[in-house]
Amino acid sequence: MRTITSLLYLIFISTTLLAQQPKYDQAVAAYSQGKFQVADQLFKEDLSAHPKHAEAHCYRALIALQQNNATDALQDANWAVKYVSQKNKTGRAWIHSIRALAYMANQLYSEAITDLNISIGMDTTVTEYFMERGAGFEYLKEYAAAEADYKHVLQLDPENESVRVALLNMFLNQQKVEEAKEYMDEWVKTSPKNPVGYYYKAKLEYNQQQWDEAIIDMLKSFTLNETNDEVYQLFAEYAAKNYRLAINKLDELIQEYPYYDKWYLVRAFLHEQNNDYELAIKDYTRYAELTDNQNKAIILPNRANCYTETGDYIKALTDFNESLKTDSMNARTYAFRGDTRRLLGEYSQAIQDFNKAIQLDSTESWFYYRRGWIKDEFIKDWQGGL
């Protein structure tokens, strides 16, 4: 199995071996670094000296596609097809596939498929050729042909996430929800350690209002990839549909891994989200005991807010103060501390905190609202509550 990336490398090496073309070599290097404007200018200079350099035309087509310039992309791709050496079979296959992308950008899907047929006829080991052709068939609503190409990609590369997502979306676009469910069941069964499968399975279940299944599968995705903030945010959102189930599942994880800090933190967030502040404080405290000082500092504002909600303002201020020692530029922490000081009747200090919060972030409207509220309370208190 080969990919477009490996083919680019092969073509680049074969070209530089055949002829020393400094501008072209520099252009390829710039392209690989994502410096597309620099690369385009260098390819242009190379083509001034070598107007029939097919690979340079092809790269310019790719750059035009990056810039959403479909017309120029197709023009350069046509030149590339015209000038590519008939002996360079790998290069021809690659260039026809790039012109196929240009055709698709111009909504010429039948022409794109014709080019991809040529690419596949020259090399059946490149997954992207089948992937692109499948997309072309899908645009033409030839779903059976698209499905066949996508599934062929899976035969070549069973862990290919892009094609699995393409298959799922194709089923959903056809309103084939049951087929989509069966497909997702098969995905997680064949790739049980892949968090992406559970992620999309959970989203499908949530859209079908299967709340419990969505909660379980999104948590499974999170356990397999704990650094994915989007997955955590979705789990927290889904958990609102059945808070008790979500907590029970986290209880099971904590029982299995009692010294793993992450699950205490997630459970604390859910408790706080559900206004169970005493339980949230307990889990935040346990997390702080298990984690390092840097991570401990991150949760102090959350625990402080929970202390504020339970009326323990002194402990809340202690946590806010400790947090600001580590992160003295956090506007929200100043604002929350200001709110706690308001509840203690420390109006002058509260206003100072909101002044600092607004100085750090002038876009948060509730900072101004709360500061005005405090000033109003301060005036009433000074006037004896009048």
NUTIPA-894852 format. One record per residue: residue number from 0; z negated, x, y of N, C-alpha, C, O in turn. Coordinates in steps of 0.1 Angstrom, whole numbers. Atoms other than C-alpha are relative to their C-alpha. Example, Ala and Ser with C-alpha at 12.3 -4.5 7.8 and 13.67 -1.06 7.14 Angstrom:
i  n_pz  n_px  n_py  ca_pz  ca_px  ca_py  c_pz  c_px  c_py  o_pz  o_px  o_py
0  0  9  -12  -78  123  -45  0  9  12  -7  19  12
1  0  -9  -11  -71  137  -11  -8  -8  11  -9  -3  22
REM end
This chain:
i  n_pz  n_px  n_py  ca_pz  ca_px  ca_py  c_pz  c_px  c_py  o_pz  o_px  o_py
0  0  8  -12  0  0  0  0  9  12  -8  18  13
1  0  -8  -12  9  13  34  -1  -10  12  2  -22  11
2  2  8  -12  2  0  69  9  5  11  15  16  10
3  -8  -4  -11  21  1  102  -5  14  6  3  22  10
4  6  -12  -6  -3  28  114  4  13  -8  8  23  -2
5  -4  -11  8  5  51  85  15  3  1  20  14  1
6  -14  -2  -2  42  45  90  3  7  14  12  15  15
7  -1  -6  -13  39  54  127  -2  15  -1  6  23  4
8  3  -14  2  24  87  116  12  7  -7  16  18  -4
9  -11  -6  7  52  94  91  12  1  8  19  12  8
10  -12  -1  -9  79  86  116  -1  10  10  8  18  13
11  3  -10  -11  63  107  143  2  14  -6  8  23  0
12  -1  -13  6  60  137  119  15  3  -3  19  14  -1
13  -14  -3  4  96  133  106  8  3  12  17  11  11
14  -8  -2  -12  110  131  141  -3  14  6  7  21  10
15  4  -13  -6  91  162  154  5  11  -9  8  22  -4
16  -5  -11  8  102  182  124  15  1  1  20  12  0
17  -14  -1  -1  138  173  129  5  6  13  15  13  14
18  -4  -5  -13  139  182  166  -12  1  9  -21  -7  8
19  11  -2  -9  115  196  191  3  -8  13  12  -5  21
20  -2  9  -12  112  169  218  -14  -2  7  -21  -11  4
21  13  0  -6  82  177  240  -4  -13  7  -15  -18  5
22  3  12  -7  84  146  261  -4  -12  -9  -13  -19  -7
23  3  11  10  85  123  231  -13  3  -7  -21  -7  -9
24  13  -3  6  56  141  215  -12  -4  9  -22  -9  5
25  11  4  -10  35  137  247  -1  -15  1  -12  -20  2
26  0  15  -1  45  101  249  -7  -7  -12  -15  -16  -10
27  7  6  12  34  93  213  -15  3  1  -23  -6  -2
28  14  -3  -1  1  111  220  -6  -10  10  -17  -15  8
29  5  9  -10  -4  90  252  -1  -14  -5  -11  -21  -3
30  0  14  6  5  58  233  -12  -2  -9  -18  -12  -9
31  11  0  9  -20  66  206  -13  -1  6  -23  -6  1
32  13  0  -8  -47  70  233  -1  -13  8  -11  -15  16
33  0  12  -8  -38  36  248  4  1  14  2  -8  22
34  -4  -2  -13  -24  51  279  15  -4  1  24  4  2
35  -13  5  2  6  28  279  10  3  12  22  5  10
36  -8  -3  -12  19  33  315  5  15  -1  17  17  2
37  -4  -14  1  19  71  310  10  2  -11  20  8  -9
38  -9  -1  12  35  68  276  14  -6  4  24  0  0
39  -13  7  -4  62  44  290  9  9  9  21  11  7
40  -7  -9  -9  71  69  317  6  12  -8  17  16  -5
41  -4  -12  8  73  98  292  12  -4  -9  21  4  -11
42  -11  4  9  95  78  268  12  -2  8  23  1  4
43  -11  2  -9  117  69  297  7  13  3  19  14  4
44  -5  -13  -3  121  106  306  7  6  -13  17  12  -12
45  -6  -5  13  128  114  269  14  -7  -2  23  0  -6
46  -12  7  2  155  87  268  11  4  10  23  3  8
47  -9  -6  -9  171  102  299  8  11  -6  20  13  -3
48  -6  -12  6  178  133  279  6  -4  -14  16  2  -18
49  -4  4  14  182  115  245  2  -15  0  -7  -22  -6
50  -1  14  -1  195  80  252  2  -8  -13  0  -20  -14
51  -1  6  13  201  73  215  -12  2  -9  -11  1  -21
52  12  -3  8  166  82  204  -7  -14  -4  -14  -20  4
53  4  13  4  157  51  184  -15  -2  0  -20  -13  5
54  15  2  0  120  57  180  -6  -1  14  -15  -9  16
55  5  2  -13  115  61  217  3  -14  5  -6  -20  12
56  -3  14  -4  133  28  223  -10  -10  -7  -15  -20  -1
57  9  8  8  110  13  196  -14  0  7  -20  -11  8
58  13  -1  -7  78  25  213  0  -7  13  -9  -14  17
59  -1  7  -12  90  12  246  0  -16  -2  -5  -23  6
60  1  14  4  95  -22  229  -15  -4  -2  -19  -15  2
61  14  3  3  59  -20  217  -8  -1  13  -17  -10  15
62  7  0  -13  47  -12  252  3  -13  8  -6  -19  14
63  -3  12  -7  66  -41  267  -7  -12  -6  -11  -21  1
64  7  11  6  50  -64  241  -15  0  4  -21  -10  7
65  14  -2  -5  16  -50  252  -1  -6  14  -12  -12  17
66  0  5  -14  25  -60  287  6  -14  1  8  -19  12
67  -5  14  0  38  -95  277  13  -1  6  17  -11  12
68  -14  0  -5  73  -86  287  10  -1  -12  15  9  -17
69  -7  2  13  92  -102  258  15  3  2  21  8  -8
70  -14  -3  -2  127  -98  274  3  15  -2  12  19  -9
71  -2  -14  1  124  -60  278  -3  5  -14  4  14  -19
72  3  -4  14  108  -57  244  12  -2  -9  15  7  -17
73  -12  3  9  138  -73  227  11  9  3  19  13  -5
74  -11  -9  -4  162  -52  247  -2  14  -6  8  19  -12
75  2  -14  5  146  -19  237  1  -1  -16  5  9  -22
76  0  1  14  142  -32  201  14  0  -5  17  6  -16
77  -14  0  4  179  -39  199  7  14  1  14  17  -8
78  -5  -14  -1  187  -4  211  -5  8  -12  2  16  -17
79  6  -8  11  163  10  185  8  -3  -13  10  6  -21
80  -7  4  12  180  -10  157  15  6  0  19  11  -11
81  -14  -5  -1  215  2  169  0  15  -3  9  20  -9
82  -1  -15  1  206  39  170  -8  6  -11  -6  18  -13
83  8  -7  11  182  44  141  9  5  -11  19  -1  -14
84  -8  -6  11  196  67  114  0  -9  -12  -11  -13  -17
85  -1  8  13  208  49  83  -7  7  -11  -10  1  -21
86  7  -8  10  193  77  63  -15  -1  0  -22  1  -10
87  15  2  -2  158  70  77  -4  -14  -5  -6  -22  4
88  3  13  6  149  41  54  -14  -5  5  -15  -17  9
89  13  4  -5  112  41  64  1  -4  15  -5  -14  19
90  -1  3  -14  121  42  101  8  -13  3  4  -20  11
91  -8  13  -2  147  14  98  -9  -12  -3  -9  -22  4
92  9  12  4  122  -9  80  -10  -2  12  -13  -14  15
93  10  1  -10  96  -2  107  7  -6  13  1  -15  19
94  -7  4  -12  121  -7  136  4  -15  -1  3  -22  9
95  -3  14  2  133  -40  122  -12  -9  1  -11  -20  7
96  12  8  -1  97  -52  120  -4  -1  14  -10  -11  18
97  4  1  -14  91  -43  156  10  -10  8  5  -17  16
98  -9  10  -6  123  -62  166  -4  -14  -4  -3  -24  4
99  4  13  4  109  -91  146  -12  -5  9  -12  -16  13
100  10  3  -9  78  -90  168  5  -4  14  1  -14  20
101  -6  3  -13  100  -90  199  7  -14  -1  6  -22  9
102  -6  13  2  119  -120  185  -10  -11  1  -8  -21  7
103  10  10  0  87  -139  179  -6  -2  14  -8  -13  18
104  4  1  -14  76  -131  215  9  -8  8  5  -15  18
105  -10  8  -7  108  -148  226  2  -13  -7  12  -21  -4
106  -1  13  7  102  -177  202  12  -2  -9  17  -13  -11
107  -12  0  9  132  -167  180  -5  3  -14  -3  14  -19
108  7  -2  13  114  -172  147  10  2  -11  7  11  -20
109  -9  -2  11  144  -175  124  6  15  0  7  21  -10
110  -5  -14  -1  158  -142  138  -10  10  -4  -7  20  -10
111  11  -9  4  124  -126  133  -1  1  -15  -3  12  -21
112  1  1  14  123  -137  97  12  8  -7  10  15  -17
113  -11  -8  5  158  -122  91  -3  15  1  0  22  -9
114  4  -14  -1  146  -88  104  -10  4  -10  -10  15  -16
115  11  -4  9  115  -89  83  5  0  -15  0  7  -23
116  -6  -1  13  136  -97  52  6  14  -2  6  19  -13
117  -6  -14  1  154  -64  59  -11  10  -2  -10  19  -11
118  11  -9  2  121  -46  63  -6  0  -14  -8  10  -20
119  6  2  13  107  -60  31  10  5  -11  5  11  -21
120  -10  -5  10  139  -52  13  0  15  -1  4  20  -12
121  0  -14  0  135  -16  22  -14  6  -5  -14  16  -10
122  14  -5  4  97  -13  16  -9  -12  -3  -12  -19  7
123  9  12  4  76  -39  -3  -15  3  0  -23  -5  -4
124  14  -5  1  44  -19  1  -8  -2  13  -20  0  14
125  6  1  -13  37  -26  38  -5  -15  2  3  -24  3
126  6  14  -1  13  -56  42  4  -7  12  6  -19  12
127  -3  7  -13  21  -62  78  14  -7  0  15  -17  7
128  -13  7  0  57  -71  70  -1  -14  -5  5  -23  0
129  2  13  6  46  -99  48  -9  -9  9  -7  -21  10
130  9  7  -9  19  -109  73  8  -6  12  6  -17  15
131  -8  5  -12  44  -111  102  10  -11  -5  12  -21  2
132  -9  10  4  69  -130  81  -7  -13  -3  -2  -24  0
133  8  13  2  42  -155  70  -2  -7  13  -2  -19  14
134  2  7  -13  34  -161  107  13  -6  5  13  -17  11
135  -12  5  -4  71  -166  114  3  -14  -7  7  -23  -1
136  -1  12  7  73  -192  86  -9  -11  5  -5  -23  6
137  10  10  -5  42  -209  99  5  -6  13  3  -18  15
138  -5  5  -13  57  -212  134  11  -10  -2  12  -20  5
139  -11  9  3  87  -229  118  -5  -12  -9  3  -20  -13
140  6  11  9  63  -252  98  5  1  -14  4  -9  -21
141  -4  -2  15  76  -238  65  -13  6  -7  -14  18  -10
142  14  -4  4  40  -237  52  0  6  -14  -8  15  -16
143  0  -5  13  48  -231  16  4  14  -1  -2  23  -7
144  -4  -13  -1  67  -200  24  -10  9  7  -12  21  2
145  10  -7  -7  40  -189  48  -12  3  -9  -17  15  -10
146  11  -2  9  13  -194  22  3  11  -11  -5  19  -14
147  -4  -10  10  33  -174  -3  -1  14  5  -6  23  -2
148  0  -14  -6  36  -144  20  -15  4  3  -18  15  0
149  14  -3  -2  -1  -146  30  -7  4  -13  -15  13  -14
150  7  -3  13  -12  -147  -6  6  13  -6  -1  20  -14
151  -5  -12  5  11  -118  -14  -7  12  7  -10  22  0
152  8  -10  -7  -7  -98  12  -14  2  -7  -19  13  -9
153  13  -1  7  -40  -106  -6  2  7  -14  -8  14  -18
154  -2  -7  12  -25  -93  -38  1  15  2  -4  23  -6
155  -1  -14  -3  -17  -60  -21  -14  5  6  -17  17  4
156  12  -4  -7  -50  -60  -1  -10  -11  -1  -11  -19  9
157  9  11  2  -77  -84  -15  -11  -1  11  -16  -12  13
158  10  0  -10  -101  -75  13  5  -2  15  -2  0  24
159  -6  1  -13  -77  -82  42  -5  -13  7  -2  -24  3
160  6  11  -7  -97  -104  66  10  -7  8  9  -20  10
161  -10  7  -9  -68  -111  90  8  -11  -7  10  -22  -2
162  -8  10  7  -47  -128  64  -8  -11  -6  -3  -23  -6
163  8  10  5  -76  -147  50  -3  -10  12  -3  -23  9
164  2  9  -12  -83  -161  85  13  -8  3  12  -20  7
165  -13  7  -2  -46  -169  89  2  -11  -10  7  -22  -6
166  -1  11  10  -46  -189  57  -9  -11  3  -5  -23  2
167  9  11  -3  -77  -208  67  5  -8  12  5  -20  12
168  -5  8  -11  -62  -217  101  12  -8  -3  14  -19  3
169  -12  7  4  -30  -227  85  -3  -13  -7  2  -24  -4
170  5  12  6  -48  -252  63  -5  -10  10  -3  -22  10
171  6  9  -10  -67  -266  93  10  -5  9  9  -17  13
172  -11  5  -9  -36  -269  114  8  -11  -7  13  -20  0
173  -7  11  7  -22  -291  87  -10  -11  -4  -6  -20  -11
174  10  10  3  -54  -311  86  -4  -1  -15  -8  -11  -20
175  3  -1  14  -59  -300  50  -14  6  -2  -17  17  -6
176  14  -5  0  -97  -298  52  -5  3  -14  -12  13  -16
177  5  -3  13  -104  -301  15  6  13  -6  -2  21  -12
178  -5  -12  5  -80  -273  7  -6  12  7  -9  22  1
179  7  -11  -8  -97  -252  35  -13  2  -6  -17  14  -8
180  13  -1  6  -131  -259  19  1  8  -13  -6  17  -16
181  -2  -6  13  -118  -249  -16  3  15  2  -1  24  -5
182  -5  -13  -3  -102  -218  -1  -12  9  5  -14  20  0
183  12  -7  -5  -135  -208  17  -10  3  -12  -16  14  -12
184  9  -2  11  -155  -213  -15  6  12  -9  -2  20  -14
185  -6  -10  8  -130  -190  -33  -2  14  7  -4  24  1
186  1  -12  -7  -132  -164  -5  -14  6  -2  -15  18  -5
187  13  -6  1  -170  -160  -6  -4  3  -15  -12  12  -18
188  3  -3  14  -170  -161  -44  6  13  -4  0  21  -11
189  -6  -13  4  -145  -132  -47  -4  12  9  -3  23  5
190  5  -10  -9  -160  -113  -17  -14  -3  5  -16  -6  16
191  13  5  -3  -197  -121  -18  -8  9  10  -18  5  15
192  7  -9  -9  -207  -91  3  7  1  14  4  9  22
193  -8  0  -12  -182  -99  31  -6  -10  10  -5  -22  8
194  6  9  -10  -200  -114  62  10  -9  6  7  -21  11
195  -10  8  -7  -167  -127  77  3  -13  -8  5  -23  -2
196  -3  12  8  -161  -151  48  -11  -11  2  -8  -23  5
197  10  10  -3  -195  -168  53  0  -5  14  -3  -16  16
198  -1  4  -14  -190  -168  90  10  -12  2  7  -22  8
199  -10  11  -1  -158  -189  88  -3  -12  -8  0  -23  -4
200  4  11  8  -172  -210  60  -10  -8  7  -10  -21  7
201  10  7  -8  -202  -219  82  6  -7  11  2  -19  14
202  -6  7  -12  -180  -227  112  8  -13  -5  7  -23  2
203  -6  11  6  -159  -250  90  -10  -11  -3  -7  -23  0
204  10  10  4  -190  -267  76  -6  -7  13  -9  -19  13
205  6  5  -12  -204  -271  111  9  -10  7  5  -21  11
206  -10  9  -6  -172  -287  124  1  -13  -8  5  -24  -3
207  0  12  9  -174  -311  94  -14  -7  0  -16  -16  -8
208  14  5  -1  -211  -319  104  -8  1  -12  -17  -7  -15
209  8  -3  11  -224  -304  73  -10  11  4  -9  23  2
210  9  -8  -7  -253  -290  92  -8  10  -9  -9  22  -6
211  9  -8  9  -275  -277  63  8  12  -6  4  23  -6
212  -9  -11  6  -246  -258  46  4  10  11  4  22  8
213  -4  -10  -11  -236  -243  80  -11  9  3  -9  21  5
214  12  -9  -2  -271  -230  86  -2  10  -10  -4  22  -7
215  2  -10  11  -274  -214  52  11  10  0  8  22  -2
216  -10  -10  1  -240  -198  53  1  9  13  4  21  11
217  0  -9  -11  -243  -185  89  -11  10  -1  -10  21  3
218  11  -9  2  -276  -170  80  4  11  -10  0  22  -9
219  -5  -9  10  -260  -154  50  9  10  7  8  22  4
220  -9  -9  -8  -233  -139  73  -9  10  8  -6  22  9
221  9  -8  -8  -261  -126  95  -7  11  -8  -9  22  -4
222  7  -9  8  -280  -110  67  9  12  -5  5  23  -7
223  -10  -10  5  -248  -91  57  5  9  12  11  19  10
224  -4  -7  -12  -241  -80  93  -10  -3  12  -7  -11  20
225  11  4  -9  -273  -80  114  3  5  14  -5  1  23
226  -3  -5  -13  -257  -63  144  10  -9  8  13  -7  19
227  -10  9  -7  -233  -92  152  -8  -10  8  -13  -20  2
228  8  9  -9  -248  -109  182  6  -15  0  -1  -24  1
229  -7  13  0  -222  -138  180  -5  -8  -12  -8  -20  -11
230  5  7  12  -233  -146  145  -14  -5  2  -18  -16  -2
231  14  4  -3  -270  -146  155  0  -12  9  -8  -22  7
232  0  11  -10  -262  -169  185  4  -13  -7  -2  -24  -4
233  -5  12  7  -243  -193  163  -11  -5  -10  -13  -17  -11
234  11  4  9  -272  -193  137  -11  -8  8  -15  -18  3
235  10  7  -9  -296  -202  165  4  -14  4  -4  -23  4
236  -6  13  -5  -273  -230  177  -1  -9  -12  -5  -21  -11
237  0  8  11  -269  -243  142  -14  -5  -5  -16  -16  -9
238  14  3  5  -306  -241  134  -6  -12  8  -15  -19  2
239  5  11  -7  -312  -267  161  2  -13  -7  -4  -23  -5
240  -3  13  8  -297  -293  137  -10  -2  -11  -11  -14  -15
241  11  2  10  -324  -287  111  -9  12  1  -8  22  -7
242  9  -11  -3  -351  -265  125  -8  4  -12  -10  16  -15
243  9  -3  11  -373  -268  94  7  7  -11  2  17  -17
244  -8  -7  10  -345  -257  70  2  14  4  0  23  -4
245  -3  -13  -4  -337  -227  91  -13  9  -1  -12  20  -6
246  13  -7  1  -374  -217  93  -3  3  -15  -8  14  -18
247  3  -2  14  -378  -222  55  8  12  -6  3  19  -14
248  -9  -11  5  -348  -199  48  -5  14  5  -5  24  -2
249  5  -13  -5  -363  -172  71  -14  3  -7  -17  15  -9
250  12  -2  7  -397  -177  54  3  7  -14  -4  16  -18
251  -4  -6  13  -380  -169  21  4  15  1  0  23  -7
252  -4  -14  -3  -365  -137  36  -12  9  3  -13  20  -2
253  12  -8  -4  -398  -126  50  -9  2  -12  -15  12  -14
254  8  -1  12  -415  -133  17  6  11  -9  -1  18  -16
255  -7  -10  8  -389  -111  0  -1  14  6  -2  24  -1
256  1  -13  -7  -390  -84  27  -10  -1  10  -7  -2  22
257  11  2  -9  -424  -86  43  -2  11  11  -9  9  21
258  1  -11  -10  -421  -53  62  13  3  7  14  13  14
259  -12  -2  -7  -387  -58  76  -1  -8  13  -2  -20  13
260  3  6  -13  -390  -64  113  10  -11  5  6  -20  12
261  -11  8  -6  -357  -82  120  -3  -15  -2  -1  -23  7
262  2  14  3  -366  -115  103  -12  -6  7  -11  -18  11
263  11  5  -9  -399  -118  122  6  -4  14  2  -13  20
264  -5  2  -13  -379  -115  154  9  -12  0  8  -20  10
265  -9  12  1  -353  -141  144  -8  -13  -1  -6  -23  6
266  8  12  2  -380  -165  133  -8  -3  13  -10  -15  17
267  7  2  -13  -399  -159  166  9  -7  10  5  -16  17
268  -9  6  -9  -368  -168  186  2  -15  -3  2  -23  6
269  -1  14  4  -364  -200  166  -12  -8  4  -11  -20  8
270  12  6  -4  -400  -209  171  -1  -3  15  -5  -14  19
271  0  2  -15  -397  -204  208  10  -10  4  7  -18  13
272  -11  10  -3  -365  -224  209  -5  -14  -3  -1  -23  4
273  4  13  4  -383  -252  192  -14  -4  7  -21  -13  3
274  13  2  -8  -414  -250  216  -12  2  -9  -23  -3  -5
275  12  -3  8  -437  -238  188  -5  14  4  -3  24  -2
276  3  -13  -7  -451  -211  211  -11  8  -8  -10  20  -8
277  10  -8  7  -482  -201  191  6  7  -12  3  19  -15
278  -6  -7  11  -461  -194  160  10  11  5  11  21  -2
279  -9  -11  -6  -436  -175  182  -8  12  3  -3  23  0
280  9  -12  -4  -464  -153  196  -4  7  -13  -3  20  -12
281  5  -7  12  -476  -146  161  12  9  -6  9  20  -10
282  -11  -8  6  -441  -135  149  5  11  10  8  22  5
283  -3  -11  -9  -434  -115  181  -10  11  -1  -6  23  -1
284  11  -10  2  -467  -97  176  3  8  -13  1  20  -13
285  -3  -7  12  -458  -89  140  12  9  1  12  20  -4
286  -12  -8  -2  -424  -77  150  -4  13  8  1  24  4
287  4  -12  -8  -440  -54  176  -8  10  -8  -7  22  -6
288  8  -9  9  -463  -40  149  9  8  -9  6  20  -13
289  -9  -7  10  -434  -31  126  11  8  6  16  17  0
290  -11  -7  -6  -408  -19  151  -4  12  8  -16  15  10
291  3  -11  -8  -405  11  173  -2  -4  15  0  -16  18
292  4  4  -14  -416  12  210  11  -5  8  9  -14  16
293  -12  4  -8  -381  8  224  3  -15  -3  5  -23  6
294  -3  14  3  -375  -25  205  -12  -9  3  -10  -20  7
295  11  8  -4  -410  -36  212  1  -5  14  -2  -16  17
296  -1  3  -14  -403  -35  249  9  -11  2  8  -19  12
297  -11  11  -2  -373  -58  245  -6  -14  -2  -2  -23  5
298  5  14  2  -394  -87  232  -12  -4  8  -16  -15  8
299  12  3  -8  -423  -84  256  2  -12  10  -7  -20  11
300  -2  12  -9  -408  -109  282  0  -13  -8  -5  -23  -3
301  0  12  8  -402  -134  254  -15  -4  -4  -18  -16  -2
302  14  4  3  -438  -132  242  -8  -4  12  -16  -13  11
303  7  4  -13  -450  -133  278  3  -14  4  -6  -22  8
304  -4  14  -3  -431  -166  283  -8  -9  -9  -12  -20  -4
305  8  9  9  -448  -180  252  -14  -1  4  -20  -11  4
306  14  0  -5  -482  -169  265  -1  -10  13  -11  -17  14
307  0  9  -12  -473  -187  298  0  -14  -4  -7  -22  2
308  -1  14  4  -464  -219  280  -13  -4  -6  -16  -16  -6
309  13  4  6  -497  -218  262  -12  1  9  -23  -2  6
310  10  0  -10  -516  -213  294  -8  13  0  -18  14  8
311  7  -13  0  -527  -177  286  7  9  10  14  19  6
312  -7  -7  -10  -515  -163  319  -3  15  1  6  23  5
313  4  -14  -1  -534  -131  319  7  9  -11  12  19  -7
314  -8  -7  10  -518  -120  286  14  0  3  21  10  0
315  -14  1  -4  -485  -131  299  3  11  10  13  18  9
316  -2  -11  -10  -489  -108  330  -1  14  -6  7  22  -2
317  1  -14  7  -499  -79  307  13  3  -6  18  15  -5
318  -13  -2  7  -467  -83  287  11  3  10  19  12  9
319  -11  -2  -10  -445  -87  318  -2  14  7  8  21  9
320  2  -13  -6  -461  -56  334  4  12  -9  10  21  -5
321  -4  -11  9  -456  -35  303  15  1  -2  20  11  -3
322  -15  0  1  -420  -46  300  6  6  12  16  14  10
323  -6  -6  -12  -413  -36  336  -2  15  1  6  21  8
324  2  -15  1  -426  -1  329  12  6  -7  17  17  -3
325  -11  -5  7  -397  3  305  14  -4  6  23  4  6
326  -13  5  -6  -370  -18  323  -4  -6  14  -6  -18  15
327  5  4  -13  -379  -19  360  11  -7  8  9  -11  20
328  -12  6  -8  -344  -33  370  4  -14  -6  15  -18  -4
329  -3  13  6  -346  -66  350  -4  -11  9  -16  -14  11
330  3  11  -10  -343  -94  375  -8  -12  -6  -17  -17  0
331  6  11  6  -353  -121  351  -14  2  -3  -23  -7  -2
332  14  -3  3  -385  -104  341  -8  -2  13  -19  -7  12
333  8  2  -13  -396  -103  378  -1  -15  3  -11  -19  7
334  0  14  -3  -386  -139  381  -10  -8  -9  -18  -16  -4
335  9  6  9  -406  -150  351  -14  4  3  -24  -4  2
336  14  -4  -4  -436  -130  362  -4  -7  12  -15  -11  14
337  3  7  -13  -433  -146  396  -4  -14  -3  -13  -20  3
338  4  14  4  -435  -180  379  -14  -1  -6  -21  -10  -3
339  14  -1  6  -466  -170  360  -10  2  11  -21  -4  11
340  9  -2  -12  -482  -157  392  -2  -13  8  -12  -16  13
341  1  13  -7  -474  -191  408  -10  -9  -7  -18  -15  0
342  9  8  8  -493  -208  380  -15  4  2  -24  -4  1
343  14  -6  -2  -523  -185  387  -4  -2  15  -15  1  19
344  3  1  -14  -521  -194  424  2  12  8  -2  13  20
345  -3  -13  -7  -510  -159  434  13  -1  7  23  6  3
346  -13  4  -6  -484  -172  457  7  12  7  19  14  6
347  -6  -12  -7  -478  -140  478  6  9  -10  18  14  -7
348  -6  -9  10  -473  -118  447  12  -7  -7  21  0  -10
349  -11  7  6  -451  -145  432  12  1  8  23  3  3
350  -11  0  -9  -429  -146  462  6  14  0  18  16  1
351  -4  -13  1  -427  -108  461  9  3  -12  19  9  -12
352  -8  -1  12  -415  -110  425  14  -6  1  24  -1  -3
353  -13  7  -1  -388  -135  433  9  7  10  21  7  9
354  -8  -8  -9  -377  -114  463  7  12  -7  18  15  -5
355  -5  -11  8  -373  -85  439  11  -4  -9  21  2  -11
356  -10  5  9  -354  -106  414  13  -3  7  24  0  2
357  -12  3  -8  -330  -118  441  7  13  5  19  13  5
358  -6  -12  -4  -325  -83  453  8  6  -11  18  12  -9
359  -7  -6  12  -315  -72  418  12  -9  -5  22  -4  -10
360  -11  9  4  -294  -103  411  0  -12  9  -8  -21  8
361  0  11  -10  -284  -126  439  8  -12  -4  10  -21  3
362  -9  11  5  -262  -149  417  -8  -11  -7  -2  -21  -10
363  8  10  8  -291  -167  399  -6  -10  10  -15  -7  17
364  5  10  -10  -296  -200  418  -14  -4  -2  -21  -7  8
365  14  5  2  -329  -208  401  -10  9  6  -22  6  8
366  9  -9  -7  -344  -177  417  -4  -5  14  -15  -5  18
367  2  5  -13  -339  -192  451  -8  -13  0  -17  -15  8
368  7  12  1  -351  -226  440  -15  1  -2  -23  -5  4
369  14  -3  3  -383  -213  425  -7  6  12  -19  3  15
370  6  -7  -12  -390  -191  455  -3  -10  11  -14  -10  17
371  2  11  -10  -386  -221  478  -11  -9  -4  -19  -13  4
372  11  8  5  -409  -241  456  -13  6  2  -23  0  6
373  13  -8  -2  -436  -214  457  -4  0  15  -16  -2  18
374  3  0  -14  -433  -212  495  -6  -13  4  -15  -14  12
375  5  14  -3  -438  -250  497  -14  -2  -5  -22  -7  2
376  14  1  6  -469  -248  474  -9  8  8  -21  4  11
377  8  -9  -8  -482  -219  494  -5  -6  13  -16  -6  17
378  3  6  -13  -480  -238  527  -9  -12  -2  -19  -14  6
379  9  11  3  -496  -269  511  -14  5  -3  -24  -1  2
380  13  -5  4  -524  -248  497  -8  5  13  -20  3  14
381  6  -6  -12  -530  -231  531  -4  -12  9  -14  -10  17
382  4  12  -9  -531  -266  548  -10  -9  -7  -13  -20  -2
383  10  8  7  -556  -278  522  6  -11  -8  -1  -22  -10
384  -7  10  9  -531  -297  500  6  -11  7  11  -21  1
385  -6  11  -8  -517  -319  528  15  0  -2  22  -8  3
REM end
